[in-house]
Amino acid sequence: MARRSVGVRPDRVMQTPLGDINVVSQDALVKALVDAAVVLDMSGGVLMVQLGRVPTGIENEMVTSGALVTWMDRGDARPQPEATVDIFPALDAAEEEDDGGAPYEPDEGELEPDELADGDDLLSRAEPDDDVVRHAEEAVVQDEPSDDPEFAVQGA
C-alpha cells in the first residue's frame, strides 16, 4: 500500500481588514491538482485534497491558506515511509575523495591529452578483439550471419 502527499504552500500575500495574510493562489492550487491528475491517470488510485481556510475579515469570506494533495493506491492505504534512493552514488564518492591536489597521472595504456590530435581516430589505436575480427571476416567471406549466439542479430 502506498500513500504520497505534497503540500501547496502560500505563494502570495493578500491585504484584508484583518491585516496581511498568506494565501495560495488559484494558479498554484490548479497546478498541484493537474499534477495529481497525471499521477491518477498513470497509476490509478484515490486522490484526496484537504484545504486550509482562513477568514479575511469580510463577512462569509474565507481564502485558501494551504492545501495538502494526497495520492493513495487505494482508499484504505496507510502512510509508509518512502525509500531514499541515491541515483548518483559514484559521483558522490568521487566528490568526497580527496587526492590532496596531486597532478593527474594517466593509467597504464591511457593516452595523455596532448597525444590526441584533432580528428585523431581512436579506433585505429584500439587493439582488435580477435573473435570480433574473425566473425566479421567470416561474415564478409560467407556473406551470411554467424551461427555464434554472441554475434546473433536481434529479431532475425
PyMOL commands that place a pseudoatom at each C-alpha (Angstrom):
pseudoatom trace, name=CA, resn=MET, resi=1, chain=A, elem=C, hetatm=0, pos=[0.000, 0.000, 0.000]
pseudoatom trace, name=CA, resn=ALA, resi=2, chain=A, elem=C, hetatm=0, pos=[1.292, 3.454, -0.842]
pseudoatom trace, name=CA, resn=ARG, resi=3, chain=A, elem=C, hetatm=0, pos=[0.391, 6.962, 0.114]
pseudoatom trace, name=CA, resn=ARG, resi=4, chain=A, elem=C, hetatm=0, pos=[2.189, 10.111, -1.078]
pseudoatom trace, name=CA, resn=SER, resi=5, chain=A, elem=C, hetatm=0, pos=[1.433, 13.759, -0.285]
pseudoatom trace, name=CA, resn=VAL, resi=6, chain=A, elem=C, hetatm=0, pos=[2.517, 17.173, -1.482]
pseudoatom trace, name=CA, resn=GLY, resi=7, chain=A, elem=C, hetatm=0, pos=[1.848, 20.439, 0.299]
pseudoatom trace, name=CA, resn=VAL, resi=8, chain=A, elem=C, hetatm=0, pos=[0.738, 23.524, -1.583]
pseudoatom trace, name=CA, resn=ARG, resi=9, chain=A, elem=C, hetatm=0, pos=[2.137, 26.470, 0.304]
pseudoatom trace, name=CA, resn=PRO, resi=10, chain=A, elem=C, hetatm=0, pos=[1.059, 30.118, 0.206]
pseudoatom trace, name=CA, resn=ASP, resi=11, chain=A, elem=C, hetatm=0, pos=[2.531, 31.964, -2.739]
pseudoatom trace, name=CA, resn=ARG, resi=12, chain=A, elem=C, hetatm=0, pos=[1.034, 35.428, -2.320]
pseudoatom trace, name=CA, resn=VAL, resi=13, chain=A, elem=C, hetatm=0, pos=[0.051, 37.904, 0.346]
pseudoatom trace, name=CA, resn=MET, resi=14, chain=A, elem=C, hetatm=0, pos=[-3.483, 39.291, 0.497]
pseudoatom trace, name=CA, resn=GLN, resi=15, chain=A, elem=C, hetatm=0, pos=[-4.333, 42.554, 2.242]
pseudoatom trace, name=CA, resn=THR, resi=16, chain=A, elem=C, hetatm=0, pos=[-7.505, 42.225, 4.325]
pseudoatom trace, name=CA, resn=PRO, resi=17, chain=A, elem=C, hetatm=0, pos=[-9.286, 44.197, 7.044]
pseudoatom trace, name=CA, resn=LEU, resi=18, chain=A, elem=C, hetatm=0, pos=[-7.607, 41.787, 9.496]
pseudoatom trace, name=CA, resn=GLY, resi=19, chain=A, elem=C, hetatm=0, pos=[-4.143, 42.555, 8.069]
pseudoatom trace, name=CA, resn=ASP, resi=20, chain=A, elem=C, hetatm=0, pos=[-1.913, 40.783, 5.588]
pseudoatom trace, name=CA, resn=ILE, resi=21, chain=A, elem=C, hetatm=0, pos=[-2.487, 37.035, 5.248]
pseudoatom trace, name=CA, resn=ASN, resi=22, chain=A, elem=C, hetatm=0, pos=[-0.585, 34.440, 3.239]
pseudoatom trace, name=CA, resn=VAL, resi=23, chain=A, elem=C, hetatm=0, pos=[-2.772, 32.687, 0.666]
pseudoatom trace, name=CA, resn=VAL, resi=24, chain=A, elem=C, hetatm=0, pos=[-2.472, 30.022, -2.006]
pseudoatom trace, name=CA, resn=SER, resi=25, chain=A, elem=C, hetatm=0, pos=[-3.213, 31.390, -5.470]
pseudoatom trace, name=CA, resn=GLN, resi=26, chain=A, elem=C, hetatm=0, pos=[-5.662, 29.596, -7.729]
pseudoatom trace, name=CA, resn=ASP, resi=27, chain=A, elem=C, hetatm=0, pos=[-2.788, 29.033, -10.182]
pseudoatom trace, name=CA, resn=ALA, resi=28, chain=A, elem=C, hetatm=0, pos=[-0.729, 27.162, -7.562]
pseudoatom trace, name=CA, resn=LEU, resi=29, chain=A, elem=C, hetatm=0, pos=[-3.717, 25.084, -6.439]
pseudoatom trace, name=CA, resn=VAL, resi=30, chain=A, elem=C, hetatm=0, pos=[-4.740, 24.204, -10.003]
pseudoatom trace, name=CA, resn=LYS, resi=31, chain=A, elem=C, hetatm=0, pos=[-1.132, 23.241, -10.897]
pseudoatom trace, name=CA, resn=ALA, resi=32, chain=A, elem=C, hetatm=0, pos=[-0.987, 20.852, -7.913]
pseudoatom trace, name=CA, resn=LEU, resi=33, chain=A, elem=C, hetatm=0, pos=[-4.327, 19.324, -8.907]
pseudoatom trace, name=CA, resn=VAL, resi=34, chain=A, elem=C, hetatm=0, pos=[-3.260, 18.876, -12.540]
pseudoatom trace, name=CA, resn=ASP, resi=35, chain=A, elem=C, hetatm=0, pos=[-0.038, 17.184, -11.358]
pseudoatom trace, name=CA, resn=ALA, resi=36, chain=A, elem=C, hetatm=0, pos=[-2.152, 14.875, -9.187]
pseudoatom trace, name=CA, resn=ALA, resi=37, chain=A, elem=C, hetatm=0, pos=[-4.450, 14.115, -12.132]
pseudoatom trace, name=CA, resn=VAL, resi=38, chain=A, elem=C, hetatm=0, pos=[-1.408, 12.987, -14.147]
pseudoatom trace, name=CA, resn=VAL, resi=39, chain=A, elem=C, hetatm=0, pos=[-0.437, 10.598, -11.334]
pseudoatom trace, name=CA, resn=LEU, resi=40, chain=A, elem=C, hetatm=0, pos=[-4.016, 9.267, -11.191]
pseudoatom trace, name=CA, resn=ASP, resi=41, chain=A, elem=C, hetatm=0, pos=[-4.071, 8.735, -14.941]
pseudoatom trace, name=CA, resn=MET, resi=42, chain=A, elem=C, hetatm=0, pos=[-0.789, 6.840, -14.837]
pseudoatom trace, name=CA, resn=SER, resi=43, chain=A, elem=C, hetatm=0, pos=[-1.270, 4.855, -11.628]
pseudoatom trace, name=CA, resn=GLY, resi=44, chain=A, elem=C, hetatm=0, pos=[-4.954, 4.826, -10.736]
pseudoatom trace, name=CA, resn=GLY, resi=45, chain=A, elem=C, hetatm=0, pos=[-5.856, 5.041, -7.092]
pseudoatom trace, name=CA, resn=VAL, resi=46, chain=A, elem=C, hetatm=0, pos=[-7.528, 7.666, -4.919]
pseudoatom trace, name=CA, resn=LEU, resi=47, chain=A, elem=C, hetatm=0, pos=[-6.930, 11.399, -4.647]
pseudoatom trace, name=CA, resn=MET, resi=48, chain=A, elem=C, hetatm=0, pos=[-7.677, 13.376, -1.501]
pseudoatom trace, name=CA, resn=VAL, resi=49, chain=A, elem=C, hetatm=0, pos=[-7.427, 17.182, -1.249]
pseudoatom trace, name=CA, resn=GLN, resi=50, chain=A, elem=C, hetatm=0, pos=[-7.555, 18.985, 2.084]
pseudoatom trace, name=CA, resn=LEU, resi=51, chain=A, elem=C, hetatm=0, pos=[-7.671, 22.785, 2.163]
pseudoatom trace, name=CA, resn=GLY, resi=52, chain=A, elem=C, hetatm=0, pos=[-6.683, 25.128, 4.937]
pseudoatom trace, name=CA, resn=ARG, resi=53, chain=A, elem=C, hetatm=0, pos=[-9.055, 28.101, 5.042]
pseudoatom trace, name=CA, resn=VAL, resi=54, chain=A, elem=C, hetatm=0, pos=[-8.811, 31.400, 6.935]
pseudoatom trace, name=CA, resn=PRO, resi=55, chain=A, elem=C, hetatm=0, pos=[-11.235, 34.316, 7.264]
pseudoatom trace, name=CA, resn=THR, resi=56, chain=A, elem=C, hetatm=0, pos=[-10.456, 37.600, 5.506]
pseudoatom trace, name=CA, resn=GLY, resi=57, chain=A, elem=C, hetatm=0, pos=[-12.426, 39.843, 7.822]
pseudoatom trace, name=CA, resn=ILE, resi=58, chain=A, elem=C, hetatm=0, pos=[-15.202, 40.259, 5.273]
pseudoatom trace, name=CA, resn=GLU, resi=59, chain=A, elem=C, hetatm=0, pos=[-18.470, 38.586, 6.267]
pseudoatom trace, name=CA, resn=ASN, resi=60, chain=A, elem=C, hetatm=0, pos=[-18.729, 34.975, 4.982]
pseudoatom trace, name=CA, resn=GLU, resi=61, chain=A, elem=C, hetatm=0, pos=[-15.429, 35.213, 3.046]
pseudoatom trace, name=CA, resn=MET, resi=62, chain=A, elem=C, hetatm=0, pos=[-12.534, 32.819, 3.515]
pseudoatom trace, name=CA, resn=VAL, resi=63, chain=A, elem=C, hetatm=0, pos=[-9.473, 32.125, 1.393]
pseudoatom trace, name=CA, resn=THR, resi=64, chain=A, elem=C, hetatm=0, pos=[-7.205, 29.111, 0.956]
pseudoatom trace, name=CA, resn=SER, resi=65, chain=A, elem=C, hetatm=0, pos=[-4.143, 29.315, 3.180]
pseudoatom trace, name=CA, resn=GLY, resi=66, chain=A, elem=C, hetatm=0, pos=[-2.666, 25.951, 2.214]
pseudoatom trace, name=CA, resn=ALA, resi=67, chain=A, elem=C, hetatm=0, pos=[-3.530, 22.608, 0.689]
pseudoatom trace, name=CA, resn=LEU, resi=68, chain=A, elem=C, hetatm=0, pos=[-2.486, 19.017, 1.101]
pseudoatom trace, name=CA, resn=VAL, resi=69, chain=A, elem=C, hetatm=0, pos=[-2.866, 16.853, -2.014]
pseudoatom trace, name=CA, resn=THR, resi=70, chain=A, elem=C, hetatm=0, pos=[-2.586, 13.144, -1.209]
pseudoatom trace, name=CA, resn=TRP, resi=71, chain=A, elem=C, hetatm=0, pos=[-2.461, 10.248, -3.674]
pseudoatom trace, name=CA, resn=MET, resi=72, chain=A, elem=C, hetatm=0, pos=[-3.167, 6.725, -2.399]
pseudoatom trace, name=CA, resn=ASP, resi=73, chain=A, elem=C, hetatm=0, pos=[-3.002, 3.457, -4.282]
pseudoatom trace, name=CA, resn=ARG, resi=74, chain=A, elem=C, hetatm=0, pos=[-6.280, 2.503, -2.597]
pseudoatom trace, name=CA, resn=GLY, resi=75, chain=A, elem=C, hetatm=0, pos=[-8.784, 4.060, -0.236]
pseudoatom trace, name=CA, resn=ASP, resi=76, chain=A, elem=C, hetatm=0, pos=[-7.572, 2.385, 2.933]
pseudoatom trace, name=CA, resn=ALA, resi=77, chain=A, elem=C, hetatm=0, pos=[-3.861, 2.931, 2.285]
pseudoatom trace, name=CA, resn=ARG, resi=78, chain=A, elem=C, hetatm=0, pos=[-1.763, 3.695, 5.340]
pseudoatom trace, name=CA, resn=PRO, resi=79, chain=A, elem=C, hetatm=0, pos=[1.217, 6.021, 5.308]
pseudoatom trace, name=CA, resn=GLN, resi=80, chain=A, elem=C, hetatm=0, pos=[4.526, 4.290, 4.841]
pseudoatom trace, name=CA, resn=PRO, resi=81, chain=A, elem=C, hetatm=0, pos=[7.892, 5.955, 4.531]
pseudoatom trace, name=CA, resn=GLU, resi=82, chain=A, elem=C, hetatm=0, pos=[9.303, 6.485, 1.081]
pseudoatom trace, name=CA, resn=ALA, resi=83, chain=A, elem=C, hetatm=0, pos=[12.693, 4.902, 0.471]
pseudoatom trace, name=CA, resn=THR, resi=84, chain=A, elem=C, hetatm=0, pos=[15.576, 7.293, -0.029]
pseudoatom trace, name=CA, resn=VAL, resi=85, chain=A, elem=C, hetatm=0, pos=[17.434, 6.420, -3.220]
pseudoatom trace, name=CA, resn=ASP, resi=86, chain=A, elem=C, hetatm=0, pos=[20.747, 7.975, -4.239]
pseudoatom trace, name=CA, resn=ILE, resi=87, chain=A, elem=C, hetatm=0, pos=[20.927, 7.724, -8.028]
pseudoatom trace, name=CA, resn=PHE, resi=88, chain=A, elem=C, hetatm=0, pos=[24.405, 9.272, -8.175]
pseudoatom trace, name=CA, resn=PRO, resi=89, chain=A, elem=C, hetatm=0, pos=[26.447, 7.265, -5.616]
pseudoatom trace, name=CA, resn=ALA, resi=90, chain=A, elem=C, hetatm=0, pos=[29.547, 7.114, -7.828]
pseudoatom trace, name=CA, resn=LEU, resi=91, chain=A, elem=C, hetatm=0, pos=[29.564, 10.883, -8.297]
pseudoatom trace, name=CA, resn=ASP, resi=92, chain=A, elem=C, hetatm=0, pos=[29.108, 11.475, -4.580]
pseudoatom trace, name=CA, resn=ALA, resi=93, chain=A, elem=C, hetatm=0, pos=[32.006, 9.156, -3.768]
pseudoatom trace, name=CA, resn=ALA, resi=94, chain=A, elem=C, hetatm=0, pos=[34.236, 10.844, -6.337]
pseudoatom trace, name=CA, resn=GLU, resi=95, chain=A, elem=C, hetatm=0, pos=[33.469, 14.283, -4.893]
pseudoatom trace, name=CA, resn=GLU, resi=96, chain=A, elem=C, hetatm=0, pos=[34.282, 13.060, -1.388]
pseudoatom trace, name=CA, resn=GLU, resi=97, chain=A, elem=C, hetatm=0, pos=[37.577, 11.526, -2.483]
pseudoatom trace, name=CA, resn=ASP, resi=98, chain=A, elem=C, hetatm=0, pos=[40.436, 13.941, -1.859]
pseudoatom trace, name=CA, resn=ASP, resi=99, chain=A, elem=C, hetatm=0, pos=[43.568, 13.406, -3.892]
pseudoatom trace, name=CA, resn=GLY, resi=100, chain=A, elem=C, hetatm=0, pos=[45.473, 16.101, -1.993]
pseudoatom trace, name=CA, resn=GLY, resi=101, chain=A, elem=C, hetatm=0, pos=[45.899, 18.206, -5.119]
pseudoatom trace, name=CA, resn=ALA, resi=102, chain=A, elem=C, hetatm=0, pos=[48.152, 15.660, -6.805]
pseudoatom trace, name=CA, resn=PRO, resi=103, chain=A, elem=C, hetatm=0, pos=[48.592, 16.172, -10.561]
pseudoatom trace, name=CA, resn=TYR, resi=104, chain=A, elem=C, hetatm=0, pos=[46.672, 13.905, -12.921]
pseudoatom trace, name=CA, resn=GLU, resi=105, chain=A, elem=C, hetatm=0, pos=[48.521, 10.693, -13.751]
pseudoatom trace, name=CA, resn=PRO, resi=106, chain=A, elem=C, hetatm=0, pos=[47.091, 8.574, -16.605]
pseudoatom trace, name=CA, resn=ASP, resi=107, chain=A, elem=C, hetatm=0, pos=[46.682, 4.850, -16.051]
pseudoatom trace, name=CA, resn=GLU, resi=108, chain=A, elem=C, hetatm=0, pos=[48.926, 2.419, -17.912]
pseudoatom trace, name=CA, resn=GLY, resi=109, chain=A, elem=C, hetatm=0, pos=[47.951, 2.395, -21.580]
pseudoatom trace, name=CA, resn=GLU, resi=110, chain=A, elem=C, hetatm=0, pos=[45.811, 5.533, -21.229]
pseudoatom trace, name=CA, resn=LEU, resi=111, chain=A, elem=C, hetatm=0, pos=[46.602, 8.297, -23.698]
pseudoatom trace, name=CA, resn=GLU, resi=112, chain=A, elem=C, hetatm=0, pos=[47.848, 11.649, -22.467]
pseudoatom trace, name=CA, resn=PRO, resi=113, chain=A, elem=C, hetatm=0, pos=[45.575, 14.550, -23.501]
pseudoatom trace, name=CA, resn=ASP, resi=114, chain=A, elem=C, hetatm=0, pos=[48.373, 16.067, -25.614]
pseudoatom trace, name=CA, resn=GLU, resi=115, chain=A, elem=C, hetatm=0, pos=[48.756, 12.763, -27.513]
pseudoatom trace, name=CA, resn=LEU, resi=116, chain=A, elem=C, hetatm=0, pos=[45.356, 13.242, -29.121]
pseudoatom trace, name=CA, resn=ALA, resi=117, chain=A, elem=C, hetatm=0, pos=[45.347, 15.424, -32.195]
pseudoatom trace, name=CA, resn=ASP, resi=118, chain=A, elem=C, hetatm=0, pos=[42.238, 16.967, -33.744]
pseudoatom trace, name=CA, resn=GLY, resi=119, chain=A, elem=C, hetatm=0, pos=[40.493, 14.371, -35.878]
pseudoatom trace, name=CA, resn=ASP, resi=120, chain=A, elem=C, hetatm=0, pos=[42.544, 11.562, -34.342]
pseudoatom trace, name=CA, resn=ASP, resi=121, chain=A, elem=C, hetatm=0, pos=[40.873, 8.199, -34.914]
pseudoatom trace, name=CA, resn=LEU, resi=122, chain=A, elem=C, hetatm=0, pos=[40.914, 6.477, -31.514]
pseudoatom trace, name=CA, resn=LEU, resi=123, chain=A, elem=C, hetatm=0, pos=[39.533, 3.272, -33.050]
pseudoatom trace, name=CA, resn=SER, resi=124, chain=A, elem=C, hetatm=0, pos=[42.676, 2.846, -35.110]
pseudoatom trace, name=CA, resn=ARG, resi=125, chain=A, elem=C, hetatm=0, pos=[44.669, 2.812, -31.853]
pseudoatom trace, name=CA, resn=ALA, resi=126, chain=A, elem=C, hetatm=0, pos=[42.422, 0.193, -30.232]
pseudoatom trace, name=CA, resn=GLU, resi=127, chain=A, elem=C, hetatm=0, pos=[43.524, -3.409, -30.015]
pseudoatom trace, name=CA, resn=PRO, resi=128, chain=A, elem=C, hetatm=0, pos=[41.041, -5.504, -32.023]
pseudoatom trace, name=CA, resn=ASP, resi=129, chain=A, elem=C, hetatm=0, pos=[39.240, -8.358, -30.310]
pseudoatom trace, name=CA, resn=ASP, resi=130, chain=A, elem=C, hetatm=0, pos=[40.298, -11.490, -32.210]
pseudoatom trace, name=CA, resn=ASP, resi=131, chain=A, elem=C, hetatm=0, pos=[36.804, -13.066, -32.014]
pseudoatom trace, name=CA, resn=VAL, resi=132, chain=A, elem=C, hetatm=0, pos=[35.135, -9.927, -33.364]
pseudoatom trace, name=CA, resn=VAL, resi=133, chain=A, elem=C, hetatm=0, pos=[37.602, -9.673, -36.245]
pseudoatom trace, name=CA, resn=ARG, resi=134, chain=A, elem=C, hetatm=0, pos=[37.292, -13.392, -37.039]
pseudoatom trace, name=CA, resn=HIS, resi=135, chain=A, elem=C, hetatm=0, pos=[33.476, -13.277, -37.070]
pseudoatom trace, name=CA, resn=ALA, resi=136, chain=A, elem=C, hetatm=0, pos=[33.455, -10.104, -39.141]
pseudoatom trace, name=CA, resn=GLU, resi=137, chain=A, elem=C, hetatm=0, pos=[35.792, -11.660, -41.691]
pseudoatom trace, name=CA, resn=GLU, resi=138, chain=A, elem=C, hetatm=0, pos=[33.693, -14.855, -41.800]
pseudoatom trace, name=CA, resn=ALA, resi=139, chain=A, elem=C, hetatm=0, pos=[30.520, -12.848, -42.342]
pseudoatom trace, name=CA, resn=VAL, resi=140, chain=A, elem=C, hetatm=0, pos=[32.106, -10.940, -45.226]
pseudoatom trace, name=CA, resn=VAL, resi=141, chain=A, elem=C, hetatm=0, pos=[33.593, -14.064, -46.822]
pseudoatom trace, name=CA, resn=GLN, resi=142, chain=A, elem=C, hetatm=0, pos=[30.467, -16.198, -46.364]
pseudoatom trace, name=CA, resn=ASP, resi=143, chain=A, elem=C, hetatm=0, pos=[28.040, -13.303, -46.839]
pseudoatom trace, name=CA, resn=GLU, resi=144, chain=A, elem=C, hetatm=0, pos=[25.927, -14.982, -44.129]
pseudoatom trace, name=CA, resn=PRO, resi=145, chain=A, elem=C, hetatm=0, pos=[25.319, -14.253, -40.470]
pseudoatom trace, name=CA, resn=SER, resi=146, chain=A, elem=C, hetatm=0, pos=[27.424, -16.092, -37.922]
pseudoatom trace, name=CA, resn=ASP, resi=147, chain=A, elem=C, hetatm=0, pos=[25.925, -19.051, -36.032]
pseudoatom trace, name=CA, resn=ASP, resi=148, chain=A, elem=C, hetatm=0, pos=[27.651, -17.890, -32.843]
pseudoatom trace, name=CA, resn=PRO, resi=149, chain=A, elem=C, hetatm=0, pos=[24.869, -16.683, -30.469]
pseudoatom trace, name=CA, resn=GLU, resi=150, chain=A, elem=C, hetatm=0, pos=[27.151, -13.933, -29.164]
pseudoatom trace, name=CA, resn=PHE, resi=151, chain=A, elem=C, hetatm=0, pos=[27.008, -12.288, -32.581]
pseudoatom trace, name=CA, resn=ALA, resi=152, chain=A, elem=C, hetatm=0, pos=[23.395, -13.106, -33.451]
pseudoatom trace, name=CA, resn=VAL, resi=153, chain=A, elem=C, hetatm=0, pos=[21.299, -10.284, -34.877]
pseudoatom trace, name=CA, resn=GLN, resi=154, chain=A, elem=C, hetatm=0, pos=[18.372, -9.433, -32.614]
pseudoatom trace, name=CA, resn=GLY, resi=155, chain=A, elem=C, hetatm=0, pos=[14.967, -10.056, -34.215]
pseudoatom trace, name=CA, resn=ALA, resi=156, chain=A, elem=C, hetatm=0, pos=[16.371, -12.198, -37.017]
for i in range(1, 156): cmd.bond("trace and resi %d" % i, "trace and resi %d" % (i + 1))
show_as sticks, trace
zoom trace
